[in-house]
């Protein structure tokens, strides 16, 4: 299988929706007492990011554009997380979140800028 922006947007979108949903359920990974500190707004941001990526996979603008927009937002959020302490625009975060946002921004931006929009067939490759 050849990686493409549409597949990346779908996979990342599903992961973000699941991560956001997990924040609403008490667990040791994501939440108020988890490794990754979240509050309700943070959880909704994850769900919203996932929905944007999933919609982008099927929109006329394309998955690449959705990945670029979400990637830029996460890059800005990562930088602000290191500058601001504890909360960024009401979104609760800790150091684990800051570093995760750096990694997510890099992965999402790579997918948005480097991957082809659609899978290429053997005849077009």
C-alpha positions in Angstrom: 0.0 0.0 0.0 1.3 3.4 -1.0 0.8 6.1 1.6 -1.2 9.1 0.5 -2.7 12.2 2.1 -6.3 10.8 2.0 -5.3 7.7 4.0 -3.2 9.7 6.4 -6.1 12.1 7.0 -8.5 9.2 7.6 -6.2 7.4 10.0 -5.2 10.5 11.9 -8.8 11.7 12.0 -9.9 8.4 13.6 -7.0 8.6 16.1 -7.9 12.1 17.1 -11.6 11.3 17.6 -10.7 8.3 19.7 -8.2 10.3 21.8 -10.8 13.0 22.3 -13.5 10.5 23.4 -11.0 8.8 25.8 -10.7 12.2 27.5 -14.3 12.0 28.6 -13.7 8.6 30.3 -11.6 8.3 33.4 -8.3 6.6 32.4 -4.6 6.8 33.2 -3.5 8.1 29.8 -5.7 11.1 28.8 -7.6 13.2 31.2 -7.4 15.4 34.3 -5.2 12.8 36.1 -3.6 11.2 33.0 -0.2 11.2 31.6 -1.5 13.7 29.0 -3.4 16.4 30.9 -6.7 17.4 29.3 -9.8 19.2 30.2 -13.1 19.2 28.4 -12.1 21.9 26.0 -8.9 20.0 25.1 -10.9 16.8 24.5 -13.3 18.7 22.2 -10.3 20.2 20.3 -9.2 16.6 19.7 -12.6 15.5 18.5 -12.9 18.6 16.3 -9.4 18.1 14.8 -10.4 14.5 14.0 -13.6 15.6 12.3 -11.8 18.2 10.2 -9.3 15.6 9.1 -12.1 13.1 8.3 -14.1 15.7 6.4 -10.9 16.8 4.6 -10.3 13.3 3.3 -13.5 13.6 1.3 -13.8 17.3 0.6 -13.1 19.0 -2.7 -10.3 21.0 -1.0 -8.5 17.7 -0.4 -6.9 15.8 2.4 -3.6 17.6 1.9 -5.2 21.0 2.7 -6.9 19.6 5.8 -3.6 18.1 7.0 -1.7 21.4 6.4 -4.3 23.4 8.3 -4.5 21.0 11.3 -0.7 20.7 11.3 -0.2 24.4 11.4 -2.7 24.8 14.2 -0.8 22.0 16.2 2.5 23.7 15.5 1.3 27.0 16.8 -0.2 25.2 19.8 3.1 23.4 20.5 5.0 26.7 20.4 2.4 28.5 22.6 2.5 25.5 25.0 6.2 26.1 25.7 5.7 29.9 26.1 2.5 29.9 28.2 2.3 27.9 31.4 -0.5 25.4 32.3 -3.2 26.7 30.1 -3.3 27.9 26.5 -6.5 29.7 25.6 -8.3 27.6 28.3 -6.8 24.3 27.1 -5.2 22.5 30.0 -1.7 21.0 29.1 1.4 19.6 30.7 4.9 19.0 29.3 3.9 15.6 27.9 1.2 17.4 25.9 3.7 20.0 24.6 6.1 17.4 23.3 3.2 15.3 21.8 2.0 18.4 20.0 5.5 18.9 18.5 5.5 15.4 17.2 1.9 15.6 16.0 2.6 18.8 14.1 5.7 17.3 12.4 3.8 14.2 11.4 0.7 16.0 10.2 2.7 18.6 8.3 4.8 16.0 6.6 1.6 14.1 5.6 0.1 17.3 4.3 3.0 18.6 2.3 5.0 15.4 1.3 2.4 12.8 0.5 0.5 12.7 -2.7 -3.2 13.5 -2.5 -4.4 10.1 -3.9 -2.8 6.7 -4.3 -1.0 6.2 -7.6 -1.6 3.1 -9.5 1.3 1.1 -11.0 0.7 2.6 -14.4 1.0 6.2 -13.1 3.8 5.6 -10.6 
